[in-house]
Structures are given as structure tokens and as C-alpha cells.
Amino acid sequence: MTTSGSSGKGKTQGTGKSEAVTLHIAQNPEADELLGRSPLAALVGMLLDQQVPMEWAFTGPYTLAERMGSDDLDAGRIAAYDPDAFTELFTTKPALHRYPGSMAKRVQQLCQFLVAEYDGDASAVWRDAATGDELLERLNALPGFGEQKARIFLALLGKQLGVRPKGWREAAGPYGEAGSHRSVADITGPESLVEVRAYKQEAKAAAKAAKTAKAAKKPGASPKK
């Protein structure tokens, strides 16, 4: 993965395929090893991190690579893959996602975008980003990456993968805060995984309570007995 240079200017250096970084998101040694050395695998894992447990999502790139008969993912190969055959790679049991068909399409769209805009090099998305805001804008432009997903991945790049352009913490919003346990960016082992999952559950419960309270205040709402 790309590491930040020592110039102090905040710009990332290298090709994005230099020193591998040890991650512990998938909680699977082989899957985490791939995430640490493959920019595309990390992007795909982030894309899959939706409506499934984090470990399942970030194990997906490793399983996909295995099913494609490779030890890494290749954007050009995925982009050109027959759509039906690619979907089958996702739907074959055990499925790569709770919604394997739609996620297969999104992964292929992501790779097609990378081929068109970055010559198939996932690390080029962040390699020469001069500021956190610029990097956030690039991540936001990726198919399947909304504002929140882009900020979380930016935080992951900064906190664990050494990609730290000027203002990256600010651009990542609350996910960039030091010492937080809000997202996959903060998972460094089993204990932090538990903390992040607890935070997510609390946030979900709070959002549900707020929604219920808002509905109760609407005119004509039936009072609770």
C-alpha cells in the first residue's frame, strides 16, 4: 500500500504497491493480508461493506480472487468479465454478499470506472491527492461510494494505510478522529472490532429512537398508550 512520504507536505508517495500493511478487518489472515497489499482489494472490501457484517464484506475480495484463480484482483480483468459469469462468482455458495447479484454489478462498475479514469490502477485514486478534500472528492466519484463510505475509506487510508494528504482527518469528518471507534478504519484486532460493532449498534438504536420520536410529533399521530 502507499505510504506517506517524509517531506512533511502531506502528499502520498510511491506506486501504491510498495510495503504491505498488516490489517485486521476481515479477521482472516489470508484475507487481511490481501487487503494490506492490494489497493483494489481494499476498495472492493469497502464497497461490499453494506448490510453485512464487516468481516464478511472484507473477506469478499479474497474469496473473489480465489474464485478467479488469482492471488489478487485486477481491475482490467474484472471490467472486461462477462457480466453473467461475474455474477455467478458472487452467487456461488457461500455467496460473497447478502445481495450478491447487485454487488457483483457494483464491483464491475467500480472496476470499469477505474479502467476509464485511472488506467485500472486503484492506488492512483489517492496517490497524488494533495489535500484531504481532493481525495474525498475522488472517492465520492467512485461508483458505489456515497459521502459516508468515502469518508470512512479516507479515514482507513489515513489511520492504517499511511495515506495522509494535508487535512485528511478533517475531510474524513468524525471518522478521522484519533482514538475513535466508529468504523472499519478503527479496527486493529478483535477487541476494537467489538468496540466498533457496539458503537454501530448504539448509533442504529439512537437513529431508530429519533425516527420514532419524530413520527410521534406529527399532527394526527396516535398517542401511545
RABEL-V296550 format. One record per pair of residues at least 4 apart in sequence whose C-alpha atoms are under 8 Angstrom apart, sorted by sequence separation. I is the first residue (numbers start at 1). GAP is how many residues later the second one is. D is the distance in whole Angstrom. If there is no record, write none. Layout:
# RABEL-V296550
i->I gap->GAP d->D
i->I gap->GAP d->D
This chain:
# RABEL-V296550
i->14 gap->4 d->7
i->24 gap->4 d->7
i->27 gap->4 d->8
i->28 gap->4 d->6
i->29 gap->4 d->6
i->30 gap->4 d->6
i->31 gap->4 d->6
i->32 gap->4 d->6
i->33 gap->4 d->7
i->34 gap->4 d->6
i->35 gap->4 d->7
i->38 gap->4 d->6
i->39 gap->4 d->6
i->40 gap->4 d->6
i->41 gap->4 d->6
i->42 gap->4 d->6
i->43 gap->4 d->6
i->44 gap->4 d->6
i->45 gap->4 d->6
i->49 gap->4 d->7
i->52 gap->4 d->7
i->53 gap->4 d->6
i->54 gap->4 d->6
i->55 gap->4 d->6
i->56 gap->4 d->6
i->59 gap->4 d->6
i->60 gap->4 d->6
i->61 gap->4 d->6
i->62 gap->4 d->6
i->63 gap->4 d->6
i->64 gap->4 d->6
i->65 gap->4 d->6
i->66 gap->4 d->6
i->74 gap->4 d->6
i->75 gap->4 d->6
i->76 gap->4 d->6
i->77 gap->4 d->6
i->81 gap->4 d->7
i->82 gap->4 d->6
i->83 gap->4 d->6
i->84 gap->4 d->6
i->85 gap->4 d->7
i->86 gap->4 d->7
i->87 gap->4 d->6
i->88 gap->4 d->6
i->91 gap->4 d->5
i->92 gap->4 d->8
i->96 gap->4 d->6
i->99 gap->4 d->6
i->100 gap->4 d->6
i->101 gap->4 d->7
i->102 gap->4 d->6
i->103 gap->4 d->6
i->104 gap->4 d->6
i->105 gap->4 d->6
i->106 gap->4 d->6
i->107 gap->4 d->6
i->108 gap->4 d->6
i->109 gap->4 d->6
i->110 gap->4 d->6
i->111 gap->4 d->6
i->112 gap->4 d->6
i->113 gap->4 d->6
i->114 gap->4 d->5
i->115 gap->4 d->4
i->116 gap->4 d->7
i->118 gap->4 d->7
i->121 gap->4 d->8
i->123 gap->4 d->6
i->124 gap->4 d->7
i->125 gap->4 d->8
i->130 gap->4 d->7
i->131 gap->4 d->6
i->132 gap->4 d->6
i->133 gap->4 d->6
i->134 gap->4 d->6
i->135 gap->4 d->6
i->136 gap->4 d->6
i->137 gap->4 d->6
i->138 gap->4 d->7
i->141 gap->4 d->7
i->145 gap->4 d->6
i->146 gap->4 d->6
i->147 gap->4 d->6
i->148 gap->4 d->6
i->149 gap->4 d->6
i->150 gap->4 d->6
i->151 gap->4 d->6
i->152 gap->4 d->6
i->153 gap->4 d->6
i->154 gap->4 d->6
i->155 gap->4 d->6
i->156 gap->4 d->6
i->157 gap->4 d->5
i->158 gap->4 d->5
i->159 gap->4 d->8
i->164 gap->4 d->6
i->167 gap->4 d->6
i->168 gap->4 d->6
i->169 gap->4 d->6
i->170 gap->4 d->8
i->172 gap->4 d->5
i->173 gap->4 d->7
i->176 gap->4 d->8
i->182 gap->4 d->7
i->183 gap->4 d->7
i->188 gap->4 d->6
i->189 gap->4 d->6
i->190 gap->4 d->6
i->191 gap->4 d->6
i->192 gap->4 d->6
i->193 gap->4 d->6
i->194 gap->4 d->6
i->195 gap->4 d->6
i->196 gap->4 d->6
i->197 gap->4 d->6
i->198 gap->4 d->6
i->199 gap->4 d->6
i->200 gap->4 d->6
i->201 gap->4 d->6
i->202 gap->4 d->6
i->203 gap->4 d->6
i->204 gap->4 d->6
i->205 gap->4 d->6
i->206 gap->4 d->6
i->207 gap->4 d->6
i->208 gap->4 d->6
i->209 gap->4 d->6
i->210 gap->4 d->6
i->211 gap->4 d->6
i->212 gap->4 d->6
i->213 gap->4 d->7
i->214 gap->4 d->7
i->217 gap->4 d->7
i->5 gap->5 d->7
i->24 gap->5 d->8
i->26 gap->5 d->6
i->27 gap->5 d->7
i->49 gap->5 d->6
i->52 gap->5 d->6
i->65 gap->5 d->5
i->66 gap->5 d->7
i->73 gap->5 d->8
i->81 gap->5 d->6
i->90 gap->5 d->6
i->91 gap->5 d->7
i->95 gap->5 d->6
i->113 gap->5 d->8
i->114 gap->5 d->6
i->115 gap->5 d->4
i->129 gap->5 d->6
i->130 gap->5 d->8
i->140 gap->5 d->6
i->145 gap->5 d->6
i->156 gap->5 d->7
i->157 gap->5 d->6
i->158 gap->5 d->5
i->171 gap->5 d->8
i->175 gap->5 d->7
i->181 gap->5 d->5
i->187 gap->5 d->5
i->188 gap->5 d->7
i->216 gap->5 d->6
i->4 gap->6 d->7
i->5 gap->6 d->7
i->26 gap->6 d->6
i->35 gap->6 d->5
i->36 gap->6 d->7
i->65 gap->6 d->6
i->90 gap->6 d->5
i->97 gap->6 d->7
i->114 gap->6 d->5
i->115 gap->6 d->7
i->118 gap->6 d->6
i->129 gap->6 d->5
i->139 gap->6 d->7
i->140 gap->6 d->6
i->157 gap->6 d->5
i->158 gap->6 d->5
i->169 gap->6 d->8
i->170 gap->6 d->7
i->180 gap->6 d->7
i->181 gap->6 d->8
i->186 gap->6 d->7
i->187 gap->6 d->5
i->215 gap->6 d->7
i->216 gap->6 d->7
i->4 gap->7 d->6
i->5 gap->7 d->6
i->25 gap->7 d->7
i->34 gap->7 d->7
i->35 gap->7 d->5
i->50 gap->7 d->8
i->65 gap->7 d->6
i->90 gap->7 d->7
i->114 gap->7 d->7
i->118 gap->7 d->7
i->140 gap->7 d->6
i->157 gap->7 d->7
i->169 gap->7 d->4
i->175 gap->7 d->6
i->179 gap->7 d->8
i->186 gap->7 d->8
i->216 gap->7 d->7
i->4 gap->8 d->4
i->5 gap->8 d->5
i->24 gap->8 d->6
i->49 gap->8 d->5
i->65 gap->8 d->6
i->78 gap->8 d->8
i->112 gap->8 d->8
i->114 gap->8 d->6
i->168 gap->8 d->7
i->169 gap->8 d->7
i->175 gap->8 d->7
i->3 gap->9 d->6
i->4 gap->9 d->6
i->23 gap->9 d->5
i->48 gap->9 d->5
i->49 gap->9 d->7
i->62 gap->9 d->8
i->64 gap->9 d->8
i->91 gap->9 d->5
i->111 gap->9 d->7
i->126 gap->9 d->6
i->184 gap->9 d->8
i->187 gap->9 d->7
i->2 gap->10 d->7
i->3 gap->10 d->6
i->22 gap->10 d->7
i->23 gap->10 d->7
i->35 gap->10 d->8
i->48 gap->10 d->7
i->62 gap->10 d->8
i->90 gap->10 d->5
i->91 gap->10 d->7
i->125 gap->10 d->7
i->140 gap->10 d->6
i->158 gap->10 d->7
i->175 gap->10 d->7
i->186 gap->10 d->7
i->2 gap->11 d->7
i->3 gap->11 d->7
i->22 gap->11 d->6
i->46 gap->11 d->7
i->90 gap->11 d->7
i->139 gap->11 d->5
i->158 gap->11 d->8
i->181 gap->11 d->7
i->2 gap->12 d->6
i->21 gap->12 d->8
i->23 gap->12 d->7
i->45 gap->12 d->6
i->46 gap->12 d->7
i->48 gap->12 d->7
i->61 gap->12 d->7
i->126 gap->12 d->8
i->184 gap->12 d->7
i->2 gap->13 d->6
i->3 gap->13 d->8
i->20 gap->13 d->8
i->23 gap->13 d->6
i->45 gap->13 d->4
i->87 gap->13 d->7
i->125 gap->13 d->6
i->155 gap->13 d->8
i->183 gap->13 d->6
i->2 gap->14 d->4
i->22 gap->14 d->5
i->44 gap->14 d->8
i->45 gap->14 d->7
i->87 gap->14 d->6
i->90 gap->14 d->6
i->125 gap->14 d->7
i->136 gap->14 d->6
i->154 gap->14 d->7
i->155 gap->14 d->7
i->181 gap->14 d->6
i->182 gap->14 d->5
i->1 gap->15 d->5
i->2 gap->15 d->6
i->3 gap->15 d->8
i->21 gap->15 d->5
i->45 gap->15 d->6
i->136 gap->15 d->7
i->139 gap->15 d->8
i->181 gap->15 d->5
i->1 gap->16 d->5
i->2 gap->16 d->6
i->3 gap->16 d->8
i->20 gap->16 d->5
i->21 gap->16 d->6
i->42 gap->16 d->8
i->44 gap->16 d->8
i->45 gap->16 d->6
i->1 gap->17 d->6
i->2 gap->17 d->7
i->20 gap->17 d->5
i->44 gap->17 d->6
i->87 gap->17 d->5
i->154 gap->17 d->8
i->155 gap->17 d->6
i->159 gap->17 d->8
i->182 gap->17 d->6
i->183 gap->17 d->8
i->1 gap->18 d->6
i->19 gap->18 d->7
i->86 gap->18 d->7
i->87 gap->18 d->7
i->136 gap->18 d->7
i->154 gap->18 d->6
i->158 gap->18 d->8
i->181 gap->18 d->7
i->182 gap->18 d->7
i->1 gap->19 d->6
i->18 gap->19 d->8
i->42 gap->19 d->8
i->135 gap->19 d->8
i->1 gap->20 d->7
i->17 gap->20 d->7
i->41 gap->20 d->5
i->151 gap->20 d->7
i->152 gap->20 d->7
i->155 gap->20 d->6
i->17 gap->21 d->7
i->41 gap->21 d->8
i->68 gap->21 d->8
i->151 gap->21 d->4
i->155 gap->21 d->5
i->17 gap->22 d->8
i->67 gap->22 d->7
i->83 gap->22 d->7
i->150 gap->22 d->8
i->151 gap->22 d->7
i->154 gap->22 d->8
i->16 gap->23 d->7
i->35 gap->23 d->8
i->152 gap->23 d->6
i->151 gap->24 d->7
i->152 gap->24 d->8
i->64 gap->25 d->7
i->83 gap->25 d->8
i->160 gap->25 d->7
i->32 gap->26 d->8
i->35 gap->26 d->8
i->64 gap->26 d->7
i->159 gap->26 d->7
i->31 gap->27 d->7
i->32 gap->27 d->8
i->34 gap->27 d->8
i->159 gap->27 d->8
i->26 gap->28 d->7
i->27 gap->28 d->6
i->31 gap->28 d->5
i->34 gap->28 d->7
i->156 gap->28 d->7
i->157 gap->28 d->8
i->25 gap->29 d->7
i->26 gap->29 d->4
i->79 gap->29 d->5
i->113 gap->29 d->7
i->156 gap->29 d->4
i->25 gap->30 d->6
i->26 gap->30 d->7
i->31 gap->30 d->7
i->78 gap->30 d->6
i->79 gap->30 d->7
i->113 gap->30 d->7
i->155 gap->30 d->6
i->156 gap->30 d->7
i->26 gap->31 d->8
i->28 gap->31 d->7
i->31 gap->31 d->5
i->41 gap->31 d->7
i->152 gap->31 d->7
i->26 gap->32 d->5
i->30 gap->32 d->7
i->31 gap->32 d->8
i->41 gap->32 d->6
i->64 gap->32 d->8
i->79 gap->32 d->5
i->80 gap->32 d->8
i->110 gap->32 d->6
i->132 gap->32 d->8
i->152 gap->32 d->7
i->153 gap->32 d->7
i->25 gap->33 d->7
i->26 gap->33 d->5
i->40 gap->33 d->7
i->63 gap->33 d->7
i->78 gap->33 d->6
i->79 gap->33 d->5
i->110 gap->33 d->5
i->132 gap->33 d->5
i->152 gap->33 d->6
i->38 gap->34 d->7
i->40 gap->34 d->8
i->78 gap->34 d->8
i->109 gap->34 d->6
i->110 gap->34 d->7
i->131 gap->34 d->5
i->132 gap->34 d->6
i->133 gap->34 d->7
i->1 gap->35 d->6
i->38 gap->35 d->8
i->40 gap->35 d->7
i->76 gap->35 d->7
i->130 gap->35 d->6
i->131 gap->35 d->5
i->132 gap->35 d->5
i->133 gap->35 d->7
i->136 gap->35 d->7
i->1 gap->36 d->5
i->60 gap->36 d->6
i->75 gap->36 d->5
i->76 gap->36 d->7
i->79 gap->36 d->7
i->127 gap->36 d->8
i->129 gap->36 d->7
i->130 gap->36 d->7
i->131 gap->36 d->6
i->132 gap->36 d->4
i->136 gap->36 d->8
i->1 gap->37 d->7
i->34 gap->37 d->8
i->60 gap->37 d->8
i->75 gap->37 d->7
i->106 gap->37 d->7
i->126 gap->37 d->8
i->131 gap->37 d->7
i->132 gap->37 d->7
i->1 gap->38 d->6
i->34 gap->38 d->7
i->106 gap->38 d->6
i->132 gap->38 d->7
i->133 gap->38 d->5
i->57 gap->39 d->8
i->75 gap->39 d->7
i->76 gap->39 d->6
i->132 gap->39 d->5
i->56 gap->40 d->8
i->57 gap->40 d->7
i->75 gap->40 d->7
i->132 gap->40 d->8
i->56 gap->41 d->7
i->76 gap->44 d->6
i->52 gap->45 d->7
i->75 gap->45 d->5
i->52 gap->46 d->7
i->74 gap->46 d->8
i->75 gap->46 d->7
i->51 gap->47 d->7
i->75 gap->47 d->8
i->48 gap->49 d->7
i->48 gap->55 d->7
i->47 gap->60 d->7
i->44 gap->63 d->7
i->43 gap->79 d->8
i->40 gap->81 d->8
i->40 gap->82 d->5
i->39 gap->83 d->6
i->40 gap->83 d->7
i->39 gap->84 d->6
i->47 gap->97 d->6
i->47 gap->98 d->7
i->47 gap->102 d->8
i->46 gap->103 d->7
i->17 gap->106 d->8
i->16 gap->107 d->5
i->46 gap->107 d->7
i->15 gap->108 d->7
i->16 gap->108 d->7
i->15 gap->109 d->8
i->43 gap->110 d->8
i->16 gap->111 d->7
i->15 gap->112 d->7
i->14 gap->113 d->7
i->12 gap->114 d->8
i->13 gap->114 d->6
i->12 gap->115 d->5
i->13 gap->115 d->7
i->11 gap->116 d->8
i->12 gap->116 d->6
i->11 gap->117 d->6
i->12 gap->117 d->7
i->11 gap->118 d->7
i->12 gap->118 d->8
i->11 gap->119 d->5
i->10 gap->120 d->7
i->11 gap->120 d->7
i->2 gap->121 d->7
i->10 gap->121 d->8
i->1 gap->122 d->8
i->2 gap->125 d->7
i->36 gap->125 d->8
i->54 gap->130 d->7
i->23 gap->137 d->8
i->21 gap->139 d->8
i->21 gap->140 d->7
i->12 gap->151 d->6
i->11 gap->152 d->8
i->12 gap->152 d->7
i->11 gap->153 d->7
i->12 gap->153 d->6
i->10 gap->154 d->6
i->11 gap->154 d->5
i->10 gap->155 d->4
i->11 gap->155 d->7
i->9 gap->156 d->8
i->10 gap->156 d->5
i->9 gap->157 d->7
i->3 gap->158 d->7
i->4 gap->158 d->5
i->2 gap->159 d->7
i->3 gap->159 d->4
i->4 gap->159 d->5
i->25 gap->159 d->7
i->1 gap->160 d->6
i->2 gap->160 d->6
i->3 gap->160 d->6
i->4 gap->160 d->6
i->1 gap->161 d->8
i->2 gap->161 d->6
i->4 gap->161 d->8
i->25 gap->162 d->6
i->27 gap->162 d->7
i->24 gap->163 d->7
i->25 gap->163 d->7
i->27 gap->163 d->7
i->24 gap->164 d->5
i->25 gap->164 d->7
i->23 gap->165 d->7
i->24 gap->165 d->5
i->24 gap->166 d->8
i->25 gap->168 d->8
